[in-house]
Amino acid sequence: MEVGWWGVLIAVLGGAIRIGTPFLFVSLGECLTEKSGRINLGLEGTLVMGAMTGYAVALHSGSPWLGVLCAGLAGMTLGALHSWLCSFRRVNDIAVGIAMMLFGTGLAFFLGKPYIQPSAPRLPSIDLGGWSDVPQLSAALQINALFLLGVIVAIALGWMLKHTAWGLKVRVVGESADAARALGLPVDRIRIMSTALGGFLAGIGGSYLSLYYPFNWSEGLSSGQGLMAVALVIFARWKPVGCLWVSLLWGGAAALGPSLQSVGITGGYYIFNAIPYIMTLAVMIITCSPRRNLAGVPHELTVTR
Amino acid sequence: MTTPVPPDLEARGVTKRFGPLTALKDVHLHLRSGRFHALLGENGAGKSTLVKCIMGYYRPDGGEILLDRQPVTIRSPRDAQTFGIGMVYQQFTLIPNMTVLENLVISKARLNPVINWKEEQDQLTQFMAQMPFQVPLTALVSSLAAGEKQKVEILKQLALRNRILILDEPTSVLTPHEADEVLGHLRAMTLAQQLSVLIITHKLREVAAFADEVTVLRKGQFAGSGKVSEMKISQMAEMMVGSEITAKPKQRIENSTKTPKLLLRNIRVNDDIGVEVVRGVHLTIHEGEIVGVAGVSGNGQRELVEVLAGQRPATGGTIHVHDELYQPTRDNILRHKMFCLPEEPLQNTCVGRMSVAENLAFRNFDMEPHAVGGWLMNRPALRRSAHGLIERYNIKPPYPDTPIQSLSGGNVQRAVLARELSAEVNILVVANPCFGLDFLATEEIRLQIVAARNRGTAVLLVSEDLDEILELADRVVVMFNGQLVYETTSSGADLALIGRHMTGHST
């Protein structure tokens, strides 16, 4: 039993990384978008579109990395479309986001029909656990390069928002469009760039789903990661490095059910699988209290248009 | 500040039309180098329009702007900056979620791609050391008091090396003490010939105390100008409002009855982020009495008013009205006739897109005659009542069907006051009722409040304007840090003592 519980812990940690990686990319994308003052609910559609694009390109070209790049570009296109639509007067970003979510998933299902059967090349993983002879541990340390890329992006994004002129401009636009205009900043252009870049990251997150884990393309591939990213970003207090920890937390929570199953605890399997959703709900309830303002929320997000 | 004296700025014969409306007609203004100049006028007199013509927001339809006696064309506020003209707006343009340092850095014309915060901080610390006032660079702007924010706005303009500073009603969000401090510093900088200052204001007291020269506008036209030292306040007031002004004394009826109407016992309230900001308030208000709550903004007054208005739950304590425990339900509000005029009434108690008539009927839309049988709206009756109130309270424009958000601030205030005072009122809670209003509107609203008191209403007046409290209140309490720390009658009030309690220096 002793080893079994260690096994659960290791499996949860491994799962945190494995399941958390798409959360990481999509929440970083959402974080950047929200920092510029808009919410992109369309990231769910972006994620699915990225998954389909990545899978299709990898299948045709034989290169999974080219698939990842094209997934990012597809996501970027959707992000740019979202922010372009939002830059018209009196257009609400939430409504456009919902439309983009439906558009993205619908388009991906439509274009992705031929790719449900064939098998694309898988993204390679880096074996960091070769030194260990505990099979669970070495399995958990099979880490995909995209996760490491995500960690670098999280740290870099956090640094850029604080230390570069570009990051400062994004934050100004997100805090007060009026102040930004008074400073002569091109508000719409900065938002389009941020949202497009956010879409790029979310697209990469999608390609991880189809090209690494769970490694297939099907219509049920995404399980709401794109929507949950909104809650993750709130929980991370709009800090990119916070997004990293929160994604691992959500990934770990999602891995809890399967991990327990691996040591023979099957009772409440579905309840355990629902934990990420329950956590999302809890975050929403706690943070959406009408009596409280959120510390750290970019102020433009609270402006109704 | 090594460059020579600030440039001489002159606006000559400026005219600005908006469609058929002439907002400015042949207006002159001369801001001499290193002077503190006040631009005085009532709301709508054209002060802001004139300044916007100077700043390049508007292109004047006639006349010219001269800098050091050379005609210049200023196309935009950015353009104005290249001429060394900077403006501090009525609303803060700072970003609350960022530090003072970040706010000052982003306003620079050129940013390095990678920002060296250490270097920026050193430079600004050096710059600030030469300034007459300091602000902590690493503080978050949202944590600063209004006066401090105003200082940051000014520092921002000075850091951009602007030598002419235009301030639009800079003291409207400040306490008298803060206002005096900020204006005092600006005055000192003009005396040192570092700066020319043009302030837009309608507060005669500030003009008299700080300005060298004054230009008065009335209804879009030049009404006069001169050296402040050579003019009397009454003269300026007359230029501002014309000759119609007659001081209306606020007649009080002495009430001998001491019937308590509103009893607050140990009220505790949390703010939006869960911090307790009202920490045990005890207060009794009697029939026919105005109790003024003085204090620097942010000491819990807003939250206290929200509790009394039913907009925020108290975390502790009791409210008794007419010896009954009070819950702010619609039934109780109507039964006890306890009404409220909160600050910023357009946001707080109006629905901007609904018409004036509808907004006026919020208290009684579901009663006869406005609603037949309590459910079917009778629009003509609604409009008739609105017409009556519009006439009685002099609301302009006098159309019941215009959306209330299109009314000016003073008229929204009048409309809300009309609604709250139209029927019999036992208890009235008012917060900053004359905030940002012009001379005449202020007078009218104050008269209405005193008239309600004379009819026996118990009035709780929360105001950041100490003069207003002393003018209206029978009894003054001072709120500091969520508690009432001092009480006095207004006739025996000692200003210095009140000021000390307002700032927490009571001992």
Interface residues (C-beta under 8 A of the other chain):
Chain A: H163 T164 A165 W166 L168 K169 R171 V172 E175 S176 D178 A179 A182 L183 G184 R291 R292 N293 A295 G296 P298 H299
Chain B: P77 R78 T93 L94 I95 P96 N97 M98 E102 V105 I106 S107 L111 N112 P113 V114 I115 W117 N270 D272 I273 G274
